[in-house]
């Protein structure tokens, strides 16, 4: 299990707002806030840090307990200014119950929520 992950972001304030809205349906909230970084965490998940630095090519997938949470993540991300990179749906080329949604964040990161449970 991953303890935490850091992403470099070009505009910390803009990215904080985006991730607050996007990750809320998955149970994440701000745990720590510092001058050059913000840590988001969920009760039963690892932490995501966003830090002021140069962005890189990274993909992050967040676990969702239900397909409805995947749908809520996707809508929250779009409402927060994210761009679609794949609407919620089954991705049987990964496995038969892989239900995911993909969005592009303000720095171009491919962010996903995925549920591996049947129906």
C-alpha positions as a Markdown table, in Angstrom:
| # | Residue | x | y | z |
|---|---|---|---|---|
| 1 | Unk | 0.0 | 0.0 | 0.0 |
| 2 | Unk | 1.3 | 3.5 | -0.8 |
| 3 | Unk | 1.6 | 5.7 | 2.2 |
| 4 | Unk | 1.7 | 9.0 | 0.3 |
| 5 | Unk | 2.4 | 10.5 | -3.1 |
| 6 | Unk | 3.5 | 14.0 | -4.1 |
| 7 | Unk | 2.6 | 15.8 | -7.3 |
| 8 | Unk | 4.4 | 19.0 | -8.4 |
| 9 | Unk | 1.9 | 21.7 | -9.4 |
| 10 | Unk | 2.4 | 25.1 | -11.1 |
| 11 | Unk | -0.3 | 27.0 | -9.2 |
| 12 | Unk | -0.7 | 25.7 | -5.6 |
| 13 | Unk | -3.9 | 27.7 | -4.9 |
| 14 | Unk | -5.6 | 26.6 | -8.1 |
| 15 | Unk | -4.7 | 23.0 | -7.6 |
| 16 | Unk | -5.8 | 23.0 | -4.0 |
| 17 | Unk | -9.2 | 24.2 | -5.0 |
| 18 | Unk | -9.4 | 21.6 | -7.8 |
| 19 | Unk | -8.4 | 18.7 | -5.5 |
| 20 | Unk | -10.6 | 19.8 | -2.7 |
| 21 | Unk | -13.6 | 19.6 | -4.9 |
| 22 | Unk | -12.5 | 16.6 | -7.0 |
| 23 | Unk | -11.5 | 14.3 | -4.0 |
| 24 | Unk | -14.3 | 15.2 | -1.7 |
| 25 | Unk | -16.6 | 12.5 | -3.0 |
| 26 | Unk | -13.9 | 9.9 | -2.2 |
| 27 | Unk | -13.6 | 11.1 | 1.4 |
| 28 | Unk | -10.4 | 13.1 | 1.0 |
| 29 | Unk | -9.9 | 16.4 | 2.8 |
| 30 | Unk | -7.1 | 18.8 | 3.6 |
| 31 | Unk | -5.0 | 17.3 | 6.5 |
| 32 | Unk | -1.9 | 19.6 | 6.4 |
| 33 | Unk | -1.3 | 22.9 | 4.7 |
| 34 | Unk | 2.1 | 24.5 | 4.5 |
| 35 | Unk | 3.5 | 27.4 | 2.5 |
| 36 | Unk | 4.7 | 25.2 | -0.4 |
| 37 | Unk | 2.4 | 22.2 | -0.1 |
| 38 | Unk | -1.0 | 20.8 | 0.8 |
| 39 | Unk | -1.7 | 17.2 | 2.0 |
| 40 | Unk | -5.0 | 15.6 | 1.3 |
| 41 | Unk | -6.0 | 12.4 | 3.1 |
| 42 | Unk | -8.9 | 10.0 | 3.5 |
| 43 | Unk | -9.8 | 7.9 | 6.6 |
| 44 | Unk | -8.9 | 4.6 | 4.9 |
| 45 | Unk | -6.5 | 5.7 | 2.2 |
| 46 | Unk | -3.0 | 7.1 | 1.6 |
| 47 | Unk | -2.1 | 10.7 | 1.4 |
| 48 | Unk | -1.8 | 12.9 | -1.7 |
| 49 | Unk | 0.6 | 15.9 | -1.4 |
| 50 | Unk | 0.5 | 18.7 | -4.0 |
| 51 | Unk | 3.7 | 20.8 | -3.9 |
| 52 | Unk | 4.7 | 23.9 | -5.7 |
| 53 | Unk | 7.2 | 22.8 | -8.4 |
| 54 | Unk | 7.4 | 21.8 | -12.0 |
| 55 | Unk | 4.7 | 19.3 | -13.1 |
| 56 | Unk | 5.8 | 16.0 | -14.6 |
| 57 | Unk | 4.0 | 13.2 | -16.5 |
| 58 | Unk | 2.2 | 11.2 | -13.8 |
| 59 | Unk | -1.0 | 9.2 | -13.5 |
| 60 | Unk | -2.7 | 8.8 | -10.2 |
| 61 | Unk | -5.7 | 6.5 | -9.6 |
| 62 | Unk | -7.8 | 6.8 | -6.5 |
| 63 | Unk | -9.7 | 3.8 | -5.2 |
| 64 | Unk | -13.5 | 4.2 | -4.9 |
| 65 | Unk | -15.7 | 1.9 | -2.9 |
| 66 | Unk | -18.6 | 2.1 | -5.4 |
| 67 | Unk | -19.3 | 3.0 | -9.0 |
| 68 | Unk | -21.4 | 5.9 | -7.7 |
| 69 | Unk | -18.3 | 7.3 | -6.1 |
| 70 | Unk | -16.5 | 7.1 | -9.4 |
| 71 | Unk | -19.4 | 9.0 | -11.0 |
| 72 | Unk | -19.4 | 11.6 | -8.3 |
| 73 | Unk | -15.6 | 12.1 | -8.5 |
| 74 | Unk | -15.9 | 12.6 | -12.3 |
| 75 | Unk | -18.6 | 15.2 | -12.0 |
| 76 | Unk | -16.8 | 17.0 | -9.1 |
| 77 | Unk | -13.7 | 17.1 | -11.2 |
| 78 | Unk | -15.5 | 18.6 | -14.2 |
| 79 | Unk | -17.3 | 21.1 | -12.0 |
| 80 | Unk | -13.9 | 22.1 | -10.5 |
| 81 | Unk | -12.5 | 22.9 | -14.0 |
| 82 | Unk | -11.0 | 19.5 | -14.9 |
| 83 | Unk | -11.1 | 18.2 | -18.5 |
| 84 | Unk | -12.5 | 14.8 | -19.3 |
| 85 | Unk | -10.1 | 12.1 | -20.3 |
| 86 | Unk | -12.6 | 9.3 | -20.2 |
| 87 | Unk | -16.2 | 9.3 | -18.8 |
| 88 | Unk | -17.2 | 6.8 | -16.1 |
| 89 | Unk | -17.7 | 3.3 | -17.4 |
| 90 | Unk | -16.5 | -0.2 | -17.6 |
| 91 | Unk | -13.0 | -0.8 | -18.9 |
| 92 | Unk | -13.1 | -4.6 | -19.6 |
| 93 | Unk | -9.7 | -4.5 | -21.3 |
| 94 | Unk | -8.3 | -4.2 | -17.7 |
| 95 | Unk | -10.7 | -6.7 | -16.2 |
| 96 | Unk | -14.5 | -7.3 | -16.3 |
| 97 | Unk | -15.4 | -5.2 | -13.2 |
| 98 | Unk | -12.9 | -2.3 | -13.8 |
| 99 | Unk | -15.1 | 0.8 | -13.6 |
| 100 | Unk | -13.2 | 4.0 | -13.9 |
| 101 | Unk | -13.3 | 7.7 | -14.9 |
| 102 | Unk | -10.4 | 9.8 | -16.0 |
| 103 | Unk | -9.9 | 13.6 | -15.8 |
| 104 | Unk | -7.0 | 16.0 | -16.6 |
| 105 | Unk | -6.2 | 18.3 | -13.7 |
| 106 | Unk | -4.9 | 22.0 | -14.1 |
| 107 | Unk | -1.3 | 20.8 | -14.6 |
| 108 | Unk | -2.2 | 18.1 | -17.2 |
| 109 | Unk | -2.0 | 15.1 | -14.8 |
| 110 | Unk | -4.3 | 12.1 | -15.7 |
| 111 | Unk | -6.3 | 11.6 | -12.5 |
| 112 | Unk | -8.6 | 8.6 | -12.2 |
| 113 | Unk | -11.1 | 7.1 | -9.8 |
| 114 | Unk | -11.6 | 3.3 | -10.1 |
| 115 | Unk | -13.9 | 0.7 | -8.5 |
| 116 | Unk | -13.0 | -2.9 | -9.0 |
| 117 | Unk | -16.2 | -4.3 | -7.5 |
| 118 | Unk | -19.0 | -5.9 | -9.5 |
| 119 | Unk | -22.1 | -3.7 | -10.1 |
